[in-house]
Amino acid sequence: MASMYFLFLLLILIIPILILIILTIILKPRPTKIPIKGRHVFITGGSSGIGYALAHEAASQGARVSILARNVDKLEEARNSIRLSTGIDVSVFSVDVRNFDDVKKAINEADPIDVLICNQGVFIPEEFDKQEVDTIKFMMDVNLMGTFHLIKAVLPSMKSRKDRGPCSIALMSSQAGQELIYCDERYCIVTMLAHLVHALPY
Ligand SMILES: NC(=O)c1ccc[n+]([C@@H]2O[C@H](COP(=O)([O-])OP(=O)(O)OC[C@H]3O[C@@H](n4cnc5c(N)ncnc54)[C@H](OP(=O)(O)O)[C@@H]3O)[C@@H](O)[C@H]2O)c1
């Protein structure tokens, strides 16, 4: 009798746990993999650092790649280096993301964009109380307003596109600088991403 009672208790425990495991497996979100071969990837801050590495990787995977930054020499250097190692010719745009009209012009001149990576960024590491207001404004303008400019410029064409498959926008943020203004505007980037989810058709 005692063993029956024990078995009954075990079943009561095991069945819900089994159901939970099955539900976890079925409902677990899985990333969608969309090959970027042949798609147009537009990377800001693509002339150096992380942006350059992304541009190189996208070109290696057969994407059509555009990079945007201010310094023409650095852009040309990045273009040559990617061409040498991948054989892919990258388009370059010398633009300051702080200027909305210039950003709009570059995006309209480029081929329709499938993937926009807003990666440009400046970081002047100083403690908040020692940081000049102009420095804070500079970082805000490049990192935050620049990203707004890019998204505002690209959204109309992304939303009206037909039969070109899914499009996406990636925003670069950072966990660094918890006591610096850098963190505040990088945090805004995350909030911006949440709004974007509602703005994009896919
Ligand atoms: N490196 C890290 O450890 C790290 C960590 C976390 C997050 N991040 C983020 O990752 C991104 C890339 O970082 P990184 O270290 O690779 O940067 P990086 O090597 O300094 O490159 C920054 C890029 O942004 C461009 N840029 C700067 N100001 C611009 C402007 N006003 N308009 C257009 N382009 C501009 C630069 O080119 P020009 O100067 O020629 O314009 C350059 O191509 C940034 O958003 C950064 O906040 C970096």
The ligand as an SDF file (V2000), in Angstrom:
LIG
                    3D

 48 52  0  0  0  0  0  0  0  0999 V2000
   35.7220   48.3110  -29.1390 N   0  0  0  0  0  0  0  0  0  0  0  0
   35.0410   47.9210  -28.0640 C   0  0  0  0  0  0  0  0  0  0  0  0
   35.5930   47.3560  -27.1070 O   0  0  0  0  0  0  0  0  0  0  0  0
   33.5570   48.1060  -28.0210 C   0  0  0  0  0  0  0  0  0  0  0  0
   32.8430   47.5590  -26.9550 C   0  0  0  0  0  0  0  0  0  0  0  0
   31.4730   47.7010  -26.9280 C   0  0  0  0  0  0  0  0  0  0  0  0
   30.8030   48.3950  -27.9290 C   0  0  0  0  0  0  0  0  0  0  0  0
   31.5210   48.9630  -28.9420 N   0  0  0  0  0  0  0  0  0  0  0  0
   30.7700   49.6930  -29.9650 C   0  0  0  0  0  0  0  0  0  0  0  0
   31.0780   49.0850  -31.2100 O   0  0  0  0  0  0  0  0  0  0  0  0
   31.1010   50.0790  -32.2370 C   0  0  0  0  0  0  0  0  0  0  0  0
   32.4210   50.0070  -32.9930 C   0  0  0  0  0  0  0  0  0  0  0  0
   33.4690   50.1520  -32.0700 O   0  0  0  0  0  0  0  0  0  0  0  0
   34.9880   50.0540  -32.5380 P   0  0  0  0  0  0  0  0  0  0  0  0
   35.8080   49.9640  -31.3210 O   0  0  0  0  0  0  0  0  0  0  0  0
   35.1270   49.0250  -33.6130 O   0  0  0  0  0  0  0  0  0  0  0  0
   35.1700   51.5210  -33.1400 O   0  0  0  0  0  0  0  0  0  0  0  0
   36.3530   52.1670  -34.0000 P   0  0  0  0  0  0  0  0  0  0  0  0
   37.3880   51.1750  -34.4120 O   0  0  0  0  0  0  0  0  0  0  0  0
   36.8010   53.3980  -33.2570 O   0  0  0  0  0  0  0  0  0  0  0  0
   35.5670   52.6100  -35.3210 O   0  0  0  0  0  0  0  0  0  0  0  0
   34.5880   53.5650  -35.2660 C   0  0  0  0  0  0  0  0  0  0  0  0
   34.0430   53.7300  -36.6740 C   0  0  0  0  0  0  0  0  0  0  0  0
   33.0090   54.7140  -36.6320 O   0  0  0  0  0  0  0  0  0  0  0  0
   33.2890   55.7190  -37.6020 C   0  0  0  0  0  0  0  0  0  0  0  0
   32.7430   56.9940  -37.1530 N   0  0  0  0  0  0  0  0  0  0  0  0
   33.0660   57.6790  -36.0350 C   0  0  0  0  0  0  0  0  0  0  0  0
   32.3790   58.8280  -35.9810 N   0  0  0  0  0  0  0  0  0  0  0  0
   31.6030   58.8810  -37.0870 C   0  0  0  0  0  0  0  0  0  0  0  0
   30.6830   59.8220  -37.6070 C   0  0  0  0  0  0  0  0  0  0  0  0
   30.4250   60.9780  -36.9780 N   0  0  0  0  0  0  0  0  0  0  0  0
   30.0480   59.5440  -38.7740 N   0  0  0  0  0  0  0  0  0  0  0  0
   30.3000   58.3710  -39.4310 C   0  0  0  0  0  0  0  0  0  0  0  0
   31.1660   57.4380  -38.9890 N   0  0  0  0  0  0  0  0  0  0  0  0
   31.8180   57.6960  -37.8360 C   0  0  0  0  0  0  0  0  0  0  0  0
   34.8170   55.7200  -37.7000 C   0  0  0  0  0  0  0  0  0  0  0  0
   35.3150   56.2640  -38.9240 O   0  0  0  0  0  0  0  0  0  0  0  0
   35.6710   57.8430  -39.0830 P   0  0  0  0  0  0  0  0  0  0  0  0
   36.3950   58.2640  -37.8500 O   0  0  0  0  0  0  0  0  0  0  0  0
   36.4850   57.9280  -40.3200 O   0  0  0  0  0  0  0  0  0  0  0  0
   34.3640   58.5440  -39.2380 O   0  0  0  0  0  0  0  0  0  0  0  0
   35.0940   54.2270  -37.6510 C   0  0  0  0  0  0  0  0  0  0  0  0
   34.8830   53.6320  -38.9010 O   0  0  0  0  0  0  0  0  0  0  0  0
   30.8590   51.4130  -31.5480 C   0  0  0  0  0  0  0  0  0  0  0  0
   29.5010   51.7670  -31.6920 O   0  0  0  0  0  0  0  0  0  0  0  0
   31.1930   51.1430  -30.1080 C   0  0  0  0  0  0  0  0  0  0  0  0
   30.4430   51.9680  -29.2390 O   0  0  0  0  0  0  0  0  0  0  0  0
   32.8650   48.8240  -28.9950 C   0  0  0  0  0  0  0  0  0  0  0  0
  1  2  1  0
  2  3  2  0
  2  4  1  0
  4  5  1  0
  4 48  2  0
  5  6  2  0
  6  7  1  0
  7  8  2  0
  8  9  1  0
  8 48  1  0
  9 10  1  0
  9 46  1  0
 10 11  1  0
 11 12  1  0
 11 44  1  0
 12 13  1  0
 13 14  1  0
 14 15  2  0
 14 16  1  0
 14 17  1  0
 17 18  1  0
 18 19  2  0
 18 20  1  0
 18 21  1  0
 21 22  1  0
 22 23  1  0
 23 24  1  0
 23 42  1  0
 24 25  1  0
 25 26  1  0
 25 36  1  0
 26 27  1  0
 26 35  1  0
 27 28  2  0
 28 29  1  0
 29 30  1  0
 29 35  2  0
 30 31  1  0
 30 32  2  0
 32 33  1  0
 33 34  2  0
 34 35  1  0
 36 37  1  0
 36 42  1  0
 37 38  1  0
 38 39  2  0
 38 40  1  0
 38 41  1  0
 42 43  1  0
 44 45  1  0
 44 46  1  0
 46 47  1  0
M  CHG  2   8   1  16  -1
M  END
$$$$
